[in-house]
Amino acid sequence: MGTRCLTGLAAFSLLLGAMAGSARADVSGMAQVVDGDTLIVAGTRVRLWGADAPPFDFQCRKGERTYACGKDATRFLRDVIGNRGVRCEDKGTTAEGDMIGRCHTGFGDLAWLLVESGNAFATDRLYRDAEASARAESKGLWAGDFADPSQWQDL
């Protein structure tokens, strides 16, 4: 082989190594719940793929009464996870650098459970039926009034 060919192979190997190093691996372990759709698993901050829950300090309305729907979503997620390990499949990265993960525990897909319980909105078509069911049964957020989820990031 010529020098150019060896140089090209070396450059290609370095490129593959850099690409492999930049890819984030799936994570698993005990989870710390940050809010209704964010966890820390094995030291990695993970935003749940497929669900959007209200921010922790967000307030919703049921009739004339306000309630802490963000805290409700966080509490629900903590209760579902309990002392069980969580496994998250890497689905990408947020603008802030957090992993976007499809996460599961012994009870199943965490995003699906949040959406089905009415504690989050579906952001992927995979969860649209669960959201429709929660809405039809007036579960969680669907039992009252709330701001458009697209405005939550601004709050």
TADA-V236678 format. One record per residue. N is the residue number from 1. SS is DSSP state (hx for helix, st for strand, lp for the rest). Layout:
n = (N:N)
ss = (SS:SS)
This chain:
n = (1:2:3:4:5:6:7:8:9:10:11:12:13:14:15:16:17:18:19:20:21:22:23:24:25:26:27:28:29:30:31:32:33:34:35:36:37:38:39:40:41:42:43:44:45:46:47:48:49:50:51:52:53:54:55:56:57:58:59:60:61:62:63:64:65:66:67:68:69:70:71:72:73:74:75:76:77:78:79:80:81:82:83:84:85:86:87:88:89:90:91:92:93:94:95:96:97:98:99:100:101:102:103:104:105:106:107:108:109:110:111:112:113:114:115:116:117:118:119:120:121:122:123:124:125:126:127:128:129:130:131:132:133:134:135:136:137:138:139:140:141:142:143:144:145:146:147:148:149:150:151:152:153:154:155)
ss = (lp:lp:hx:hx:hx:hx:hx:hx:hx:hx:hx:hx:hx:hx:hx:hx:hx:hx:hx:hx:hx:hx:lp:lp:lp:lp:st:st:st:st:st:st:st:st:st:lp:lp:st:st:st:st:lp:lp:st:st:st:st:st:lp:lp:st:st:lp:lp:lp:lp:lp:lp:lp:st:st:st:lp:lp:st:st:st:lp:hx:hx:hx:hx:hx:hx:hx:hx:hx:hx:hx:hx:hx:lp:lp:lp:st:st:st:st:st:st:st:st:st:lp:lp:lp:lp:lp:st:st:st:st:st:st:st:lp:lp:st:st:hx:hx:hx:hx:hx:hx:hx:lp:lp:lp:lp:st:st:lp:lp:hx:hx:hx:hx:hx:hx:hx:hx:hx:hx:hx:hx:lp:lp:lp:hx:hx:hx:hx:lp:st:lp:lp:lp:hx:hx:hx:hx:hx:hx:lp)
